[in-house]
Amino acid sequence: MPVAFGRRVVAPLLFEIANKYPALQLNMTFSDHLVDPIEEGIDLLVRYGELKDTSGLVARLLTRQHWAICAAPSYLARFGVPETLEDLRNHHCVVGHRRGQPLSWRVRQGGELVRYSPPSTHQIGDGEAMILAAVAGVGLCQMPRCLFRDDLEAGRLVEVLGEYEPDAVDVHAVWPKVSHLRPKVRYVVDELVRLSEQWQ
């Protein structure tokens, strides 16, 4: 499962299930890199965004997540509050990366969903560390809003550029297509679907 989403959202739910069913054994991996569940022998994945190659896989929609761009009050006091995407040219941004390339942000501009490449001042390949960087005041960061919730409520982060918020992104449970879905996997998927209302 993705690092920040896995640690902050999914892991606590899995711990609840493990407490309810002590015979269940968890073996969790957090990674922001795509893995092949069949090749890796993984029972269940949680994936963000569009599912590209799902041959041999089954996917079930868990929820949809809204995204936000946030920064620490200390950062905004030093560099100002961006009002437009063009303003970001004069800002520091914290972005993820894949295969050595910075990842773009998803934004809505002129009624259309577009990919925007902010200045990749800080490239960090771990979602949790990206949030920590934003809280530390080193730059602006785009993530699912649910991952910022505690920091927003505590005043450690402030949301900016809300008018550019993109459409919500799908979050799926994905597992290898087999003739009989193992009962423990089915149960965990059903519980994640039931508990996904808490992720909004």
N, C-alpha and C positions, 0 to 999 in steps of 0.2 A: 504494500500500500504506500501511497506517497508519504514522504517523511512527516511533514507538519500535520497534514490531515490525519495520518495514521496515529501519530502520537497524541494529538489534541482531541480528536473526535472518535475514531474507530477503536483504538486500544481500550479506552475506558469502558466502551460497550462490550468488548470482548471479555474484559475482566469481570464485568457483571455476569456474563453468561458462564464463565469459568467458575465463579463463586456459586452459582446456582447448580452447576453440574460438575462436581469435583473430579469426576473421571475423565472429563475433557482435558486434553493436553494441547496447549497452544505452542505453535512454533511460528513466530512472526518475524517478518523481514520488512524493514522500511527502506524504500528506495525511490528516488525520483526518476529512475531510468526504467524504460519499458523492458519487461521480461516476458518470456514465453512460458506460460504455466505448464504446458505439456512437456517441453524440453527440461524445465527446471523441477518438474514433479511437484507443482504447487496445487493445492486443493482449491484455493479461492484467492482472487485478486480484487482489489478495489481500484478502479480506474476513473480518472477525470477526463472529461472532454470527449471528442469524437472517437469512436472506435473504428479503426481502419481495417485491420485484417482480423476477422473473427471466425475464419474457417477452423473447424474443430473445436470451437468454443461456444458457450452459451452465455448470454449477458442478460442481466435483469436491472432495470432502472431502479436506483435507490432513492435519488432525490435530484434536485437541480440547485446549483449554488450560484449566488450573486457575487460578483467580484467588486473589489474596491481598491483605490489607490490611497495609501496612507503614508504619513510621516510623523515623526515626533515633534511636539511643540518646540523643542529646542532647535531642531533643524529649520523649521518654518520661521522661527525668530531670526535665525542667521541669514537664511537665503530668500525669505519671502514666500508667500503662498502663490503657487502657479494658478493662473486663471484659464489658460488655454494650453493646448498641446504644444504650441510654438514656444510657450514660456519654458517648457522642459529643457530646451537647448541650454539654458543657463542653470540647470539643476544637476544634482548628483542623483543617480538612480541605482537601485539594487535590483539586479535581474538574475534569473536562473540561466543555466547554460546546458546545452546538450552537444556532445561530441565537439567540445571546444568552441561552439558558436553561441553567442548570447541569444536568449529567447525574446521574442517580441511580446508586447502587451496586446491584449484584445480591448479595443475601444469602439464606441459608437460615435461616428462623425458624419454629420450631414444625413442622418437617418440610416446610414449603412454601417454594418459591422466591418471593421478593418483591422489589420495588423499594424501596430505602430512600434517602431524601434526607438525606444528612448535612449539617451546616452547611457551606455553600459559601464558606468563608473566602477561599480562593484559587481563582479560576476561570482555568484555563489551557487554551488550545486546541491544545496540542502535547504529545503523549504523552511525548516525550523530556524536555521541560522540566518536566513533572509529576514525573517520576522525580527529576530534578535538584533540584526543590523539596523533595521528601521527604528526599533525602540531605542537603540543606542544613539540615534540621531545622525547616522551617516548618509541617509538618503531616502528617497521615495521608493515605495515598494507596492506592487500589485499582487494581490492574493485573494482567495475566496474570503468574503467578509466574515464568515463564521470563525476563521482562524485569527482574525483581528479582534473579535468580540471582547474578550477580557481586557485587552490593552486599550480599546476604545472606551469601554466603560470606566476604566481606571484613569483615563486621561493621559496614558502613556503614548497614545497615537491619536491623530486627527485625520479624518477623511477629507480628501481634496478631489477636485475635478469630477464631482458627482454627475455632472451633466453628460460626461463621456462614458458612463457605465454601460458595459455591453450586455447582451442577453445573458441570461443565466446559463451555466454550463452543466451538462448532465454528469452524474456520478453513477457508475455501474458496478455491480458485483459481476465478476466474470469467472467462469470455471470451465475446465475441459469437458467436452461433450462425451458423456459415457452412457451406457445403456441404463444403469441404475445410479441415480444420484445418491451418494452416501448420506444417511440420515443426519449425521452431525453437520455436514455441509449445508444440507437443506434447512436445518434448524437455524444455523447461524445466518444464512441469507434471509430467512423469514424474519428473524429478530432484527437484523439490520434494516430491513424494509420498515418494520413496525417502529423502530426507534429513530428512523431518519427524520421524523418531524422535529426532533430536537436540534437538527443540524442547521436549521434555517437562520 
